[in-house]
Each structure stands twice: as C-alpha cells, then as structure tokens.
Amino acid sequence: MPRNQEVMWPRLVANKILRKRLGSSNFVADFPSHKETLLEIPSLDQPSLSPKTIFSHHKDTHNYRIFVTTWNVGGVAPHEGLDMEDLLDTGSTACDIYVLGFQEIVPLSASNVLGSENSKIFTKWNSLIREALNKKIRCRDKVQLSNEDGKSSIENSIPGQDFRCIISKQMVGILISVWVRSYLRPYIRHPSVSCIGCGIMGCLGNKGSVSVRFRLHETSFCFVCSHLSSGGREGDEKLRNSNVSEIFSRTSFPRGPSHDLPRKILDHDRVILLGDLNYRISLPESTVRLLVDTREWNGLLEHDQLRMELMNGEFEGWHEGSITFPPTYKYRPNSDVYYGCFHQSKKGEKKRAPAWCDRIIWYGKGLKQHVYNRGEEKFSDHRPVKALFTAEVAVLHSMKQFQSFFLSDRFDRITSQLEIPSSADDFLCKGRSSFQI
C-alpha cells in the first residue's frame, strides 16, 4: 500500500469518530440555513392582517398533510429512467410536506463508511425527487386557455404550489430529504440536523440515524431516519434496541437564539421515525414462510419484534398503523420472489426469512395517519413503505408576529394599509427604535 494511504486511513477513521454533527446546520437546502426570513407574516390580502387581529393574541390550529416514505435501496444507484411517481403517489390527496428517507444509497463498504459521503448519488436522488414532485404540480395545475380563434394558449400555475427542499442530509448510506410547498417556506424556522452513528466501533455511520427538525408556525417537528443493526438470530433484537436507546439519548439539537427550542427527539411536538429498523419475526423460518404464503399477516404480527417493543419496550408510547401488506424484506432484486425460497435458492447461500423491516411509526399527539402501505419498486431487495398523515399545527396571531416589521423598512408599507388608531400610531412611532415584546 502506498505510504500516503497508510496515513490517510487512520486520519479518516479519526475524523469520522471525532467529528460531531450534533445540532448541525451542515445540510443541503434550497434556502440558506443562516438566512432568516421574515416569518409568521401573512400576505397583505389575508384577513388575518387587520386592525382587529394584529393586536390580538390567540392560536388557531391548521391541518397540514404530510407524506412520509422509507426505502432501503440496497446500495444500488438510481438509474436514469427511474420513475419516482409511484413511490410518491398519494392518489387524489395533495400533500403539503414530503419526507423521504433512504438507507444504503451507497454500498456499505469500508471506503464509503470511513471516507467522505458520495455527493454524486446524494444529488441524483434529490434531483429525481424534485423532478417527480414538481411534475405532479405541473400536470395538475396546467390550465389551457384558448382565445377566440383557438390558435394560442396560456399555461397558468397556482403560485406557491411548487416544492422546495428545506433540509437534505446524508450520513454514509442514510439520506433524509424534506420538501415543502414554497408558500410554507416563510413559516419554517430553525431547521437543523443531528447524525448519530451506531455502527462499527459503536460510532460509525454504517448504522445509526439522521434526525432533522424544524418549526412550522408554532409547532416543532422531528423526523428520524434510521438504519438499525441487522441479523435474524435470537438475541439480535437486543442490538437494535441498543441502537434505539443510543439514538434517543445522543441525538441533540441547538436550543435556538431564545433558548426555547426542544433539544431531544421526544421533546418535539410532532415526531415521526422511519427507516429500515430491521426488526424480524420471532418464529422458525419455515413457519414464517408458510404464513407468508397463506398471507396470514396477523399470525406473523403477533410475533413481530417491533410490535413487542411498541407494547412494552424501547418504543413504548409510540404508535404504528395497521399493517395489511406483505413483508417488505428480503426480495430478490427485480422480482417478486423472496430471497431463499426453496425453488430459487442457490447452494450455500444464507436464507433470510421474510420480515417487515421497513417501518414508519410516530410519537405523541397531533398526528393522524390515513394511509400505511408499501410501494412495488423492485430494483432493491426491500420494498419501500409509505404513510400519509394529517398534522395539527398551531398558528399564533399576536403582536410578536409583527415585531420584525416594526424594525424594518417594510413597516411603512404595512401601516399604510392598516387603520391603526392614533394612540397606537403615537406609541409605535415613539418606540420604534427600541421596540420590545
């Protein structure tokens, strides 16, 4: 081995171990994370911006639709013709936020685990997501308007409906990407990420989690994309439980400039965990395969390791929707055949019993799940899983919303459209340079 490589590998290992991303703003987004926008300020044509509401102090609750998906792509790079539309399909329901989690976007080789992230694959996945999401918008919002002679047309698109990326972060093979309609972007604050490695040496990123958080209006969200320890032998579930404990204890976010933001995962208002959690079915392999062949999902789920943890274990207090779809692992790529079936198995190859490794669960109140199923993309040994939620979000109407306007050059444009009483005029003019709430 060349001398420079002998030096390089220990340095890479040290960097991976010592590099801490807790509460980091080191992520990719369509908007600079350091640039604060004027948030919580509705447009001037909205009823909420009126003399009757500008000085009031109350909260409304808005419901937003959130699409969540997880997919272990088995280290296979997306090909040019990959159609993401089936994965992102929500039927006739239009969503406001899309959260996509992937595992093994690169092979978990030593060079990928110890080296720098492969930005080429990362960028490719985000490009496919952007194209698919905004293609749906263009197709739905396109309006053909013809003039009297029918020779010309105009395409109109509803403003603010296109999707923009607010957070995208990779750790080795784990990738999470969050997209919102552009009209929501002014109301999103404090995006942050926290990466926890639970793999080799208990700290490298071949296994672990990438958590992202942000505040939408007055409600904090946390999405945790995880890839837990594998293994179908008795006792391997304890390694997964240990990963979960590490993720919950070590994940941390900054408290923010006002020190009022949640630091830990479970402190957030709305929490969703997604990923290849790798929990298996505690039954003999032959029994599992027989029940899969007869589609007796309830019989299998009674012995599902994650369901046991949800009832009384590491995930106590978490929720999961009803599973009515076949196990998502382990398939032969580009087929509908489970790995290790007797008529397809090769001599000497390991047999892995089917299992629901890929899951989406949530914690706390304010989330309602409407859809929980799987996709049928076949180029990986896993099938993707997707869910559709409605999230309750608190929207605050108060004087605090307008503080930044009082201190900005845009204040005059606002006050010119408001009928503010003279006493209030005097107060604002006298105190503008030192206005505090």
VEXVEXTI-419188 format. One record per residue (C-alpha): residue in one letter; x, y negated, z. Coordinates in steps of 0.5 Angstrom, whole numbers, plus 2048, in hexadecimal, padded with zeros to 3 digits. Each point is the difference from the previous one (the first is absolute). Last residue first. Layout:
N
<atom "A"; <X; Y; Z>>
...
% end
This chain:
437
<atom "I"; <7AC; 7AB; 82F>>
<atom "Q"; <805; 7FB; 7FE>>
<atom "F"; <800; 7FA; 7FC>>
<atom "S"; <806; 7FC; 801>>
<atom "S"; <801; 7FB; 7F9>>
<atom "R"; <7F8; 801; 7FF>>
<atom "G"; <7FE; 7FD; 807>>
<atom "K"; <7FE; 7F9; 7FE>>
<atom "C"; <7FD; 802; 7FA>>
<atom "L"; <7FC; 806; 802>>
<atom "F"; <7FD; 7FD; 806>>
<atom "D"; <7FE; 7FA; 7FC>>
<atom "D"; <7FD; 804; 7FB>>
<atom "A"; <7FC; 804; 805>>
<atom "S"; <7FD; 7FA; 803>>
<atom "S"; <7FE; 7FE; 7F9>>
<atom "P"; <7FC; 807; 7FF>>
<atom "I"; <803; 804; 7FB>>
<atom "E"; <7FC; 801; 7F9>>
<atom "L"; <805; 804; 7FC>>
<atom "Q"; <803; 800; 7F9>>
<atom "S"; <805; 7FA; 801>>
<atom "T"; <802; 804; 806>>
<atom "I"; <803; 806; 7FC>>
<atom "R"; <803; 7FC; 7FB>>
<atom "D"; <803; 7FB; 805>>
<atom "F"; <803; 806; 804>>
<atom "R"; <804; 803; 7FA>>
<atom "D"; <806; 7FC; 802>>
<atom "S"; <800; 805; 806>>
<atom "L"; <800; 800; 808>>
<atom "F"; <7F8; 7FF; 800>>
<atom "F"; <800; 806; 7FB>>
<atom "S"; <805; 804; 805>>
<atom "Q"; <7FB; 7FF; 805>>
<atom "F"; <7FA; 802; 7FC>>
<atom "Q"; <7FF; 808; 803>>
<atom "K"; <801; 7FD; 807>>
<atom "M"; <7FA; 7FC; 800>>
<atom "S"; <7FC; 807; 7FF>>
<atom "H"; <7FD; 805; 7FC>>
<atom "L"; <803; 807; 801>>
<atom "V"; <7FF; 806; 7FC>>
<atom "A"; <800; 806; 803>>
<atom "V"; <801; 806; 7FB>>
<atom "E"; <7FC; 807; 800>>
<atom "A"; <803; 805; 7FC>>
<atom "T"; <7FC; 804; 7FB>>
<atom "F"; <804; 806; 7FE>>
<atom "L"; <801; 805; 7FA>>
<atom "A"; <805; 806; 800>>
<atom "K"; <805; 803; 7FC>>
<atom "V"; <804; 806; 800>>
<atom "P"; <805; 802; 7FA>>
<atom "R"; <801; 807; 7FE>>
<atom "H"; <807; 803; 802>>
<atom "D"; <805; 805; 7FC>>
<atom "S"; <800; 7FA; 7FB>>
<atom "F"; <7FF; 7FF; 7F9>>
<atom "K"; <7F8; 802; 801>>
<atom "E"; <7FC; 7F9; 801>>
<atom "E"; <7F9; 803; 803>>
<atom "G"; <7FF; 7FB; 805>>
<atom "R"; <7FD; 801; 807>>
<atom "N"; <7FA; 7FF; 804>>
<atom "Y"; <7FE; 7FB; 806>>
<atom "V"; <7FB; 7FB; 7FF>>
<atom "H"; <7FC; 7FB; 804>>
<atom "Q"; <804; 7FF; 806>>
<atom "K"; <7FE; 7FB; 805>>
<atom "L"; <805; 7FB; 803>>
<atom "G"; <7FF; 7FB; 806>>
<atom "K"; <802; 805; 806>>
<atom "G"; <806; 804; 802>>
<atom "Y"; <805; 804; 7FC>>
<atom "W"; <800; 803; 7F9>>
<atom "I"; <802; 806; 7FC>>
<atom "I"; <802; 802; 7F9>>
<atom "R"; <803; 806; 7FE>>
<atom "D"; <805; 804; 7FC>>
<atom "C"; <802; 807; 803>>
<atom "W"; <7F9; 803; 7FF>>
<atom "A"; <803; 807; 7FF>>
<atom "P"; <801; 806; 7FB>>
<atom "A"; <805; 805; 803>>
<atom "R"; <807; 800; 7FE>>
<atom "K"; <804; 806; 7FD>>
<atom "K"; <807; 800; 7FF>>
<atom "E"; <803; 802; 7FA>>
<atom "G"; <804; 807; 7FF>>
<atom "K"; <7FC; 803; 7FA>>
<atom "K"; <7FC; 7FB; 7FD>>
<atom "S"; <7F9; 7FE; 802>>
<atom "Q"; <7FA; 7FF; 7FB>>
<atom "H"; <7FC; 807; 801>>
<atom "F"; <801; 800; 807>>
<atom "C"; <7FE; 7F8; 801>>
<atom "G"; <807; 7FD; 803>>
<atom "Y"; <7FE; 7F9; 7FE>>
<atom "Y"; <7F9; 7FE; 7FF>>
<atom "V"; <7FE; 800; 7F9>>
<atom "D"; <7FC; 7FA; 7FD>>
<atom "S"; <806; 7FF; 7FB>>
<atom "N"; <805; 7FA; 7FE>>
<atom "P"; <804; 801; 806>>
<atom "R"; <7FF; 807; 804>>
<atom "Y"; <7FC; 7FE; 806>>
<atom "K"; <801; 800; 807>>
<atom "Y"; <7FC; 7FC; 803>>
<atom "T"; <7FA; 7FC; 7FF>>
<atom "P"; <7FB; 805; 804>>
<atom "P"; <7F9; 800; 7FC>>
<atom "F"; <7FB; 7FA; 801>>
<atom "T"; <7FB; 7FF; 805>>
<atom "I"; <804; 7FD; 806>>
<atom "S"; <7FB; 7FC; 805>>
<atom "G"; <803; 7F9; 802>>
<atom "E"; <806; 7FF; 804>>
<atom "H"; <800; 7FD; 807>>
<atom "W"; <806; 7FE; 805>>
<atom "G"; <7FF; 800; 808>>
<atom "E"; <804; 805; 801>>
<atom "F"; <805; 801; 7FA>>
<atom "E"; <806; 803; 804>>
<atom "G"; <7FC; 805; 804>>
<atom "N"; <7F9; 801; 802>>
<atom "M"; <7FA; 800; 7FA>>
<atom "L"; <805; 7FD; 7FB>>
<atom "E"; <805; 804; 801>>
<atom "M"; <7FC; 806; 7FF>>
<atom "R"; <7FD; 7FE; 7FA>>
<atom "L"; <808; 7FE; 7FD>>
<atom "Q"; <801; 808; 802>>
<atom "D"; <7FB; 802; 7FB>>
<atom "H"; <7FD; 807; 804>>
<atom "E"; <7F9; 7FE; 800>>
<atom "L"; <801; 7FD; 7F9>>
<atom "L"; <801; 806; 7FD>>
<atom "G"; <7F9; 803; 802>>
<atom "N"; <7FD; 7FA; 7FE>>
<atom "W"; <803; 800; 7F9>>
<atom "E"; <7FD; 806; 7FE>>
<atom "R"; <802; 800; 7F8>>
<atom "T"; <800; 807; 7FF>>
<atom "D"; <807; 800; 7FD>>
<atom "V"; <802; 7FB; 805>>
<atom "L"; <7FE; 805; 806>>
<atom "L"; <803; 806; 7FD>>
<atom "R"; <807; 7FB; 7FF>>
<atom "V"; <800; 7FE; 807>>
<atom "T"; <7FE; 807; 803>>
<atom "S"; <806; 803; 7FC>>
<atom "E"; <805; 7FA; 802>>
<atom "P"; <7FE; 802; 808>>
<atom "L"; <7FC; 7FA; 803>>
<atom "S"; <803; 7FA; 803>>
<atom "I"; <7FE; 7FB; 7FB>>
<atom "R"; <806; 7FB; 7FE>>
<atom "Y"; <801; 7F9; 802>>
<atom "N"; <805; 7FD; 7FB>>
<atom "L"; <7FE; 7F9; 801>>
<atom "D"; <801; 7FE; 7F9>>
<atom "G"; <7FD; 7F9; 801>>
<atom "L"; <7FB; 7FB; 802>>
<atom "L"; <7FF; 7FC; 807>>
<atom "I"; <7FB; 7FB; 800>>
<atom "V"; <7FF; 7FB; 806>>
<atom "R"; <7FC; 7FA; 801>>
<atom "D"; <800; 7FB; 806>>
<atom "H"; <808; 801; 801>>
<atom "D"; <802; 802; 807>>
<atom "L"; <801; 808; 7FD>>
<atom "I"; <806; 7FE; 7FC>>
<atom "K"; <804; 7FC; 805>>
<atom "R"; <802; 7F9; 800>>
<atom "P"; <7F9; 7FC; 7FF>>
<atom "L"; <800; 7F9; 7FE>>
<atom "D"; <7FF; 7FA; 806>>
<atom "H"; <807; 7FE; 800>>
<atom "S"; <7FE; 7F9; 7FD>>
<atom "P"; <806; 801; 7FB>>
<atom "G"; <7FF; 807; 7FF>>
<atom "R"; <800; 806; 805>>
<atom "P"; <805; 804; 7FB>>
<atom "F"; <7FE; 807; 7FE>>
<atom "S"; <802; 807; 804>>
<atom "T"; <800; 807; 7FE>>
<atom "R"; <804; 804; 805>>
<atom "S"; <7FB; 803; 804>>
<atom "F"; <7FB; 801; 7FB>>
<atom "I"; <805; 803; 7FB>>
<atom "E"; <803; 804; 805>>
<atom "S"; <7FA; 803; 803>>
<atom "V"; <7FE; 802; 7F9>>
<atom "N"; <806; 803; 7FF>>
<atom "S"; <800; 804; 806>>
<atom "N"; <7F9; 803; 7FE>>
<atom "R"; <803; 802; 7F9>>
<atom "L"; <806; 804; 804>>
<atom "K"; <7FB; 803; 804>>
<atom "E"; <7FC; 802; 7FA>>
<atom "D"; <806; 805; 7FE>>
<atom "G"; <7FE; 804; 806>>
<atom "E"; <7FE; 806; 7FC>>
<atom "R"; <803; 7FF; 7F9>>
<atom "G"; <7FD; 7FC; 7FB>>
<atom "G"; <805; 7FB; 7FF>>
<atom "S"; <800; 7F9; 7FE>>
<atom "S"; <802; 7FA; 805>>
<atom "L"; <7FC; 7FA; 7FF>>
<atom "H"; <7FF; 7FB; 7FA>>
<atom "S"; <7FC; 7FA; 802>>
<atom "C"; <7FD; 7F9; 7FD>>
<atom "V"; <7FD; 7FC; 806>>
<atom "F"; <7FC; 7FB; 7FE>>
<atom "C"; <7FF; 7FA; 806>>
<atom "F"; <7FA; 7FB; 7FF>>
<atom "S"; <7FF; 7FA; 804>>
<atom "T"; <7F9; 7FC; 800>>
<atom "E"; <800; 7F8; 801>>
<atom "H"; <800; 7FF; 7F8>>
<atom "L"; <804; 806; 7FE>>
<atom "R"; <806; 801; 804>>
<atom "F"; <805; 804; 7FD>>
<atom "R"; <804; 807; 802>>
<atom "V"; <804; 805; 7FC>>
<atom "S"; <803; 806; 803>>
<atom "V"; <805; 805; 7FC>>
<atom "S"; <800; 806; 804>>
<atom "G"; <805; 806; 801>>
<atom "K"; <803; 806; 7FC>>
<atom "N"; <806; 7FF; 7FB>>
<atom "G"; <801; 7FA; 803>>
<atom "L"; <806; 801; 805>>
<atom "C"; <7FF; 800; 808>>
<atom "G"; <7FF; 806; 803>>
<atom "M"; <807; 803; 7FE>>
<atom "I"; <7FD; 801; 7F9>>
<atom "G"; <7F8; 7FE; 800>>
<atom "C"; <7FD; 7FB; 805>>
<atom "G"; <801; 7FA; 7FC>>
<atom "I"; <7FB; 7FA; 802>>
<atom "C"; <7FF; 7FA; 7FC>>
<atom "S"; <7FC; 7FA; 802>>
<atom "V"; <7FD; 7FB; 7FB>>
<atom "S"; <7FD; 7F9; 801>>
<atom "P"; <7FB; 7FB; 7FD>>
<atom "H"; <7FE; 7FB; 805>>
<atom "R"; <7FA; 7FC; 7FC>>
<atom "I"; <7FB; 802; 7FB>>
<atom "Y"; <7FA; 7FB; 7FF>>
<atom "P"; <804; 7FD; 7FA>>
<atom "R"; <800; 807; 7FD>>
<atom "L"; <7F9; 801; 800>>
<atom "Y"; <7FE; 7FD; 7F9>>
<atom "S"; <806; 804; 7FD>>
<atom "R"; <7FD; 806; 801>>
<atom "V"; <804; 805; 805>>
<atom "W"; <806; 805; 7FF>>
<atom "V"; <804; 804; 805>>
<atom "S"; <805; 804; 7FE>>
<atom "I"; <803; 806; 804>>
<atom "L"; <806; 804; 7FE>>
<atom "I"; <804; 806; 803>>
<atom "G"; <805; 803; 7FD>>
<atom "V"; <806; 7FD; 802>>
<atom "M"; <7FD; 7FA; 804>>
<atom "Q"; <7FC; 7FC; 7FB>>
<atom "K"; <7FC; 7F9; 802>>
<atom "S"; <7FA; 7FD; 7FC>>
<atom "I"; <7FC; 7FA; 803>>
<atom "I"; <7FC; 7FB; 7FD>>
<atom "C"; <7FF; 802; 7F9>>
<atom "R"; <7FB; 7FD; 7FC>>
<atom "F"; <7F9; 802; 7FD>>
<atom "D"; <7FC; 7FC; 7FB>>
<atom "Q"; <7F9; 7FD; 803>>
<atom "G"; <802; 7F9; 802>>
<atom "P"; <7FC; 7FD; 7FA>>
<atom "I"; <7FB; 804; 7FC>>
<atom "S"; <802; 802; 7F9>>
<atom "N"; <7FE; 7FD; 7FA>>
<atom "E"; <801; 802; 7F9>>
<atom "I"; <7FE; 7FC; 7FA>>
<atom "S"; <7FD; 802; 7FA>>
<atom "S"; <800; 7FD; 7F8>>
<atom "K"; <7FD; 802; 7FA>>
<atom "G"; <7F9; 801; 802>>
<atom "D"; <7FD; 7FB; 7FC>>
<atom "E"; <7FC; 7FD; 806>>
<atom "N"; <806; 801; 805>>
<atom "S"; <802; 806; 803>>
<atom "L"; <801; 801; 808>>
<atom "Q"; <804; 807; 802>>
<atom "V"; <801; 800; 807>>
<atom "K"; <806; 804; 803>>
<atom "D"; <7FF; 801; 807>>
<atom "R"; <7FF; 808; 801>>
<atom "C"; <806; 801; 7FB>>
<atom "R"; <804; 7FB; 802>>
<atom "I"; <800; 802; 807>>
<atom "K"; <801; 807; 7FF>>
<atom "K"; <806; 7FF; 7FC>>
<atom "N"; <802; 7FB; 806>>
<atom "L"; <800; 806; 805>>
<atom "A"; <804; 805; 7FB>>
<atom "E"; <805; 7FB; 7FD>>
<atom "R"; <802; 7FE; 807>>
<atom "I"; <800; 807; 803>>
<atom "L"; <805; 803; 7FA>>
<atom "S"; <804; 7FA; 801>>
<atom "N"; <801; 801; 807>>
<atom "W"; <802; 808; 7FF>>
<atom "K"; <805; 7FD; 7FB>>
<atom "T"; <803; 7FB; 805>>
<atom "F"; <801; 806; 805>>
<atom "I"; <803; 804; 7FB>>
<atom "K"; <805; 7FB; 7FE>>
<atom "S"; <801; 7FE; 807>>
<atom "N"; <803; 806; 802>>
<atom "E"; <802; 7FF; 807>>
<atom "S"; <807; 800; 802>>
<atom "G"; <804; 806; 802>>
<atom "L"; <800; 805; 806>>
<atom "V"; <7F9; 803; 7FF>>
<atom "N"; <800; 7FF; 7F8>>
<atom "S"; <807; 803; 800>>
<atom "A"; <7FF; 805; 804>>
<atom "S"; <7FA; 803; 7FC>>
<atom "L"; <7F9; 7FE; 802>>
<atom "P"; <7FD; 800; 7F9>>
<atom "V"; <7FD; 7F9; 7FE>>
<atom "I"; <7F9; 7FD; 801>>
<atom "E"; <800; 806; 805>>
<atom "Q"; <7FA; 7FD; 804>>
<atom "F"; <7FB; 7FB; 7FE>>
<atom "G"; <7FB; 7FB; 803>>
<atom "L"; <7FB; 7FB; 7FC>>
<atom "V"; <7FC; 7FB; 804>>
<atom "Y"; <7FB; 7FC; 7FC>>
<atom "I"; <7FC; 7FA; 802>>
<atom "D"; <7FA; 7FD; 7FE>>
<atom "C"; <7FC; 806; 7FD>>
<atom "A"; <7FB; 801; 7FA>>
<atom "T"; <7FC; 806; 801>>
<atom "S"; <7FD; 802; 7FA>>
<atom "G"; <804; 807; 800>>
<atom "T"; <806; 7FE; 804>>
<atom "D"; <805; 803; 7FB>>
<atom "L"; <807; 7FE; 802>>
<atom "L"; <803; 807; 800>>
<atom "D"; <7FC; 801; 7F9>>
<atom "E"; <803; 7F9; 7FD>>
<atom "M"; <807; 802; 802>>
<atom "D"; <801; 803; 7F9>>
<atom "L"; <807; 802; 7FF>>
<atom "G"; <803; 7FF; 7F9>>
<atom "E"; <806; 7FD; 801>>
<atom "H"; <802; 806; 805>>
<atom "P"; <800; 7FF; 808>>
<atom "A"; <807; 802; 803>>
<atom "V"; <7FF; 807; 803>>
<atom "G"; <803; 801; 807>>
<atom "G"; <7FA; 804; 802>>
<atom "V"; <7FA; 7FA; 7FF>>
<atom "N"; <7FE; 801; 807>>
<atom "W"; <7F9; 7FC; 800>>
<atom "T"; <7FD; 7FB; 804>>
<atom "T"; <7FA; 7FC; 7FF>>
<atom "V"; <7FC; 7FA; 803>>
<atom "F"; <7FA; 7FC; 7FD>>
<atom "I"; <7FE; 7FA; 805>>
<atom "R"; <7F9; 7FC; 7FF>>
<atom "Y"; <800; 7FA; 804>>
<atom "N"; <7FA; 7FE; 805>>
<atom "H"; <7FF; 7F9; 803>>
<atom "T"; <7FF; 7FF; 807>>
<atom "D"; <7FF; 7F8; 802>>
<atom "K"; <804; 7FD; 806>>
<atom "H"; <7FE; 7FA; 803>>
<atom "H"; <803; 7F9; 802>>
<atom "S"; <7FC; 7FA; 7FD>>
<atom "F"; <804; 7F9; 7FE>>
<atom "I"; <800; 802; 7F8>>
<atom "T"; <7F9; 804; 800>>
<atom "K"; <7FB; 7FA; 800>>
<atom "P"; <805; 7FB; 7FD>>
<atom "S"; <800; 805; 7FA>>
<atom "L"; <806; 805; 7FD>>
<atom "S"; <7FC; 806; 802>>
<atom "P"; <7FB; 7FF; 7FA>>
<atom "Q"; <806; 801; 7FB>>
<atom "D"; <801; 7FB; 7FB>>
<atom "L"; <806; 7FE; 803>>
<atom "S"; <804; 806; 800>>
<atom "P"; <801; 804; 807>>
<atom "I"; <806; 7FE; 804>>
<atom "E"; <802; 806; 804>>
<atom "L"; <807; 800; 7FE>>
<atom "L"; <804; 7FA; 7FD>>
<atom "T"; <806; 804; 7FD>>
<atom "E"; <806; 802; 804>>
<atom "K"; <806; 802; 7FC>>
<atom "H"; <804; 805; 803>>
<atom "S"; <7FD; 806; 7FD>>
<atom "P"; <801; 7FD; 7F9>>
<atom "F"; <7FA; 803; 7FC>>
<atom "D"; <7FF; 805; 7FB>>
<atom "A"; <803; 805; 805>>
<atom "V"; <806; 804; 802>>
<atom "F"; <803; 801; 807>>
<atom "N"; <805; 7FE; 805>>
<atom "S"; <7FC; 7FC; 804>>
<atom "S"; <802; 805; 806>>
<atom "G"; <7FC; 802; 806>>
<atom "L"; <805; 805; 802>>
<atom "R"; <805; 801; 7FA>>
<atom "K"; <806; 803; 804>>
<atom "R"; <806; 802; 7FC>>
<atom "L"; <804; 803; 805>>
<atom "I"; <7FF; 807; 7FD>>
<atom "K"; <7FF; 7FF; 7F9>>
<atom "N"; <807; 7FC; 800>>
<atom "A"; <804; 805; 804>>
<atom "V"; <7FE; 805; 7FB>>
<atom "L"; <802; 7FC; 7FA>>
<atom "R"; <806; 7FE; 803>>
<atom "P"; <802; 807; 801>>
<atom "W"; <7FE; 802; 7F9>>
<atom "M"; <804; 7FA; 7FD>>
<atom "V"; <807; 801; 803>>
<atom "E"; <801; 807; 7FD>>
<atom "Q"; <7FD; 7FD; 7FA>>
<atom "N"; <805; 7FC; 7FF>>
<atom "R"; <805; 805; 801>>
<atom "P"; <7FE; 804; 7FA>>
<atom "M"; <7FD; 807; 802>>
% end
